[in-house]
Amino acid sequence: MAILVERESLTTKSRHVSPSYVDKDNVQTLASSDRPFPIVDINHLRLHEGRAFKAYRIYPSATKLADGASCNIAIAWASGVYAHILADASCGGNAELYMYEGATVSGGTSFTAVKRNRTSATTSQSAILINPTVTVTGTEIDAELVAGGAGKKSGGGGAGSLEIVLNPLTTYLFRLTNVSGTAQMAELFLEWYE
């Protein structure tokens, strides 16, 4: 049985719009039964657009994170940039992951955000410091347990499911603290799109 789809009006003059998209070769294509409209989640789309980035600090077996020590990553974005971020952490033993807003930091090691789309010329509008001196942590806006070495996404859920949208011109501090009783391999990993 055929399905009849009537246009806006068969009796008046009007414009009709056909959905289309631009493919990877920059060719505009009309959506049709043989070329359906592509659908991907927003994180995947931002990756292809060149707007996805990451920052990290790892403590491998040769330079383990001491018991009671913290790994800190401070990050802020330019005016008008509202980053959508996920934090991930892992540690060989129990650890705690915190996220603070409005931190005051200085020093540390400057880190250039890594482009997740290596073919893109876009650069991140972020400023990142690894293990800066923290004068004020700011307001705690997230805390997670990293139990027995298992990783967890800050904010809960899987990658891309519960990201946090951050304010521009605000310093955010991500802190992983080893509370296992011994030095452990550890990693603090941030991924975001702008």
N, C-alpha and C positions, 0 to 999 in steps of 0.2 A: 504494500500500500504506500503510495507516494505521499509525502508531507508537503503541503503548499505553504510557502512562507510569503506573505504579502509585504510589499515595501511600505515605506512611510505613508504614501498615498498614491493611488493610481489615477486620481483625478486632478491633482494640483502639481505645479512645477516645484520641484525640490531637489536638493543635492543629496546624493547618497555617498556614504563613506564605506570604503572597504578596508578592513584591518590589514595592515602590512607590518613588516619588520625588516630591519637591516641585518643581513647575515654577516658572518665572519670575514667575507670578502668585500664588505661595504656595498653589497648589492641589495636594493630594496625589493622584497618579495611579497606578493599578495598571499595572505593565508588562504588555504583551500584544503580540500580533502586529501590531496596528495602532498601538500606542504602545510601541515598544521602549525598553528601559532606556537612557537617554543615557549615553554614555561620552566623556569628554574627558581630556586629559592633566592632570596635577596643576597645572602652571603656569597653564593656562587656567582651571581650576576656582578656584584662589586669586585670579585676576584678577576673576572674577565674584563671589566672596565679599567682595571689597573688601580683600583681604589682600596685594595686590601694590603695590610702591612702586619709585621710582627716584630717583637723585641723579646729578648730572652737573656737569662744568665744561668749557666750550668756549673755545677760543682761535681766534676768527674771523680773517679776513684783516687786519682793522684792528689786532688785538692778538695777533700770532703768538707762539707759545711759542719763546723764544730757544734757540739751540743750547746744549746742556749743561744747560738748565734743566729743572726737574721740575714737574709738576702733582701735588698731593697731595690725597687725600680721606681723612680719618680718620672712622671710624664705629664706634659701639658700640651695643649693644642692652640693654634693661632685663632685670632678673632674670626668668628663666623663658622668655625669647624666644630661640628658636634659628632665626636667619634662614638661609634657603637663598638663596645669592647667586651671580650671574654678573657678571663684570667685562668690559667691552668697551672697547677703545681704538683710536683711529685717529690718524694723523699724516701730514702731507704728505710726509715722508721717513722714514728709519729711526728707530725708537724702541724703547724697552724698557719693559715693563710688569712691575711687581713687586707682590706682596701680602705684607704682614708681619702677624704676630700678636703682640700684647702691646706695641704701640708706646706711647711717651710723647710727648704733644703738648700744645701750649698755643696760645692765640690763634687766629688765622685768622678766617674769616668763617662764621658760623653759617648752616646751610642746612636748610630744612624739607623733609623727604622729600615727593616728589610722588606723590599717589595716582594709580595707573594706572587705577582705576575711578572716574571722575569723579562717578558717582552715589552713591558710598558715603560714609558719614559717619565711617568708621573712620580713625584716624590711626596713623601708624607709631610704634612704641615705640623709635625710634632717636634718637641724638644725632649730628649730622654737622657736621664742620668742613671748610671748603674752604681749602686752602693754609695749614694751621697751621704754627707753628714746631715742627720735629721734633727732640726731644732724643735719643730712642732709637727706632730703626726697629723693633726687636723681632726675632722669628724669621722668616726668609724662608720662606714656605710655597708660593709659586708665582712663577715667572718666565716671561715670554713675550717673544718678539721680534715687533715690529710692523714687518715688513720692507717697505720701499719704499712706505709709506703704506697697506698692506693692514691691515684690522682683524682681530682674532682674539679669541675668547672665552677668558678666563682659565680655566684648567682644561681647555681643549681642547673640541672638539666644537661643535655648534650650540647655539642658545639652548635652555635647558632640558634639555640632554642630560647635561651633566656639571657640575652645580652643586656648590658647596661649602657644607656646613652649618657655621655659625659658633657659637661659644660666647657666651652672654650675659655682660654685665659685663666684656668684654674689648675693648680698642681695636684695631681693624684699620686698617692703613694701606695704601691703594692708591696707587701711584706710577707715573706715566708720565713717562719721561725722553726728551727729544729728543736723539738722537745723530747727526743727519743732516749736521751741518756748517754748517747755516744755519737761521734762524728759520723755523718752519713753522706752518700751521694745525694744530690738534690738538683732540682730545676724549677725555675720560675719562668713562665712563658705567657706572653700577652699577644693576643691577636685582635685586630680591629679593622674596621673600614671607615673611611672619611667621606 
